Amino acid sequence: MRLYHGSNVIVETPKILTNGFAKDFGYGFYCTEKEKQAQKWARTKREGHVVNVYEYSENPALNVKQFPNMTDEWLDFIAACRNGNAHPFDIVEGPMADDQVWDYVEDFLRGLISREAFWLLVKFKYPTHQIAFCTENALQTIRYLEGYSL
């Protein structure tokens, strides 16, 4: 499978950075199978807009968690990760909320809206895709192919 990572630099050797704030699936190296989404990520950078391309080879020995859709389990997992809780997975894959859906997730996390209200608000929103490589073993499953500037 081909994966894409939007950045402001070429990333031939991905790393798991544990500084900054926790993301949807915790700390990890984030990619997507959607090239246009990676281009959008790259364009959010102040200087330089680079899309890095990787080849992903599945390793059945790794502990992988997949969320095919936005569900209560997905929402609870994101809430736990955003609150800094660790998880046991090498790779986590699933929907990524767009900016508007993320606002609803934050409202849910702060207790400003109920779970039921969250699902009503996101009913007609379609999330994008993300895959987080959360361990060094997981990073061994991706091979850098190329990077290109936008």
C-alpha atoms as one frame of an Amber mdcrd trajectory, in Angstrom:
protein
   0.000   0.000   0.000   1.231   3.474  -0.831   1.071   6.049   1.972   1.640
   9.798   2.079   2.925  12.194   4.739   2.532  15.968   4.417   5.390  18.021
   5.845   7.655  20.977   5.222  10.723  18.740   4.712  11.749  15.466   3.095
  11.356  12.667   5.667  13.425   9.718   4.461  13.743   8.243   7.964  10.509
   8.717   9.914  10.677   9.155  13.685   8.156   9.078  16.474   8.269  12.469
  18.137   6.911  12.634  21.669   7.020  16.386  22.111   4.057  18.637  21.613
   0.449  17.674  22.138  -0.991  14.187  21.833  -2.833  13.435  18.599  -5.881
  11.315  17.747  -4.039   8.006  18.053  -1.315   9.147  20.423   2.285   9.818
  19.566   3.423   8.380  16.282   4.375   9.030  12.691   1.164   9.838  10.822
   0.425   9.045   7.203  -2.626   8.675   5.003  -3.575   6.623   1.976  -5.081
   9.786   0.423  -2.537  11.820  -1.498  -4.752  14.941  -1.613  -5.072  14.833
   2.158  -1.279  14.727   2.544  -1.030  17.684   0.163  -3.475  19.575   2.388
  -1.377  18.691   5.468   1.768  19.918   3.686   0.131  23.223   2.772  -0.539
  23.956   6.460   3.214  24.308   7.043   4.628  27.826   7.142   7.641  27.206
   4.943   8.038  24.430   2.440   5.286  22.103   1.306   6.470  18.538   0.799
   4.588  15.290   0.287   6.601  12.217   1.277   5.628   8.902  -0.312   6.120
   5.499   1.349   5.428   1.868   0.609   3.758   0.053   3.502   4.207  -3.705
   3.960   1.956  -5.333   6.528   3.612  -7.269   9.357   1.168  -9.731  10.963
   3.333  -9.900  14.107   2.460  -6.295  14.997  -0.451  -5.269  17.198  -2.720
  -3.266  14.864  -5.956  -1.490  15.743  -8.272  -0.508  12.904 -11.323   1.717
  13.090 -13.232   1.323   9.804 -15.712   4.036  10.832 -16.365   6.684  13.438
 -17.916   4.776  16.355 -18.217   5.152  20.117 -15.090   3.012  20.451 -13.212
   5.348  18.048 -14.407   8.433  19.970 -13.398   6.940  23.337  -9.994   5.918
  21.943  -9.334   9.444  20.647 -10.468  10.943  23.942  -8.051   8.705  25.862
  -5.149   9.456  23.499  -5.795  13.206  23.505  -5.732  13.056  27.307  -2.238
  11.532  27.149  -3.154   7.901  27.849  -0.913   5.273  26.261  -2.216   2.313
  24.270  -0.661  -1.082  23.417  -0.839  -0.831  19.618   2.037  -0.635  17.157
  -0.196   0.798  14.425  -3.577   2.499  14.627  -5.614   3.223  11.510  -8.930
   4.911  11.052 -10.907   8.068  10.421  -9.467  11.468  11.114 -11.932  14.201
  11.856 -11.780  17.324   9.716 -11.494  20.679  11.475 -15.228  20.982  12.093
 -15.590  17.434  13.424 -12.517  18.000  15.599 -14.261  21.018  17.165 -17.100
  18.684  18.134 -14.620  16.142  19.544 -13.074  18.871  21.698 -16.512  19.966
  22.882 -17.242  16.348  23.824 -13.898  16.020  25.647 -14.595  19.201  27.633
 -18.065  17.963  28.551 -19.746  20.774  26.603 -21.812  18.349  24.528 -23.048
  14.845  25.218 -22.081  11.751  23.251 -25.543  11.791  21.662 -25.144  15.433
  20.609 -21.719  14.638  19.144 -23.175  11.927  16.895 -26.015  14.205  15.765
 -23.542  16.946  14.825 -21.227  14.652  12.831 -23.987  12.643  11.166 -23.354
  14.109   7.700 -19.619  14.722   8.033 -17.198  12.416   6.293 -13.837  11.924
   7.967 -10.561  11.473   6.181  -7.989   8.710   6.741  -4.969   8.432   9.024
  -2.583   5.690  10.001  -0.255   6.191  12.955   2.954   4.213  13.306   3.353
   4.261  17.079   6.426   2.070  17.716   9.867   1.590  16.230   8.784  -1.871
  15.025   5.882  -0.256  13.187   8.222   2.183  11.439  10.064  -0.814   9.972
   6.966  -1.560   7.845   7.304   1.597   5.739   9.919   2.297   3.094  10.595
   5.785   1.754  10.004   6.100  -1.996  10.160   9.794  -2.784   9.287  13.290
  -1.727   7.998  16.118  -3.867   7.406  19.813  -3.331   4.079  21.468  -3.975
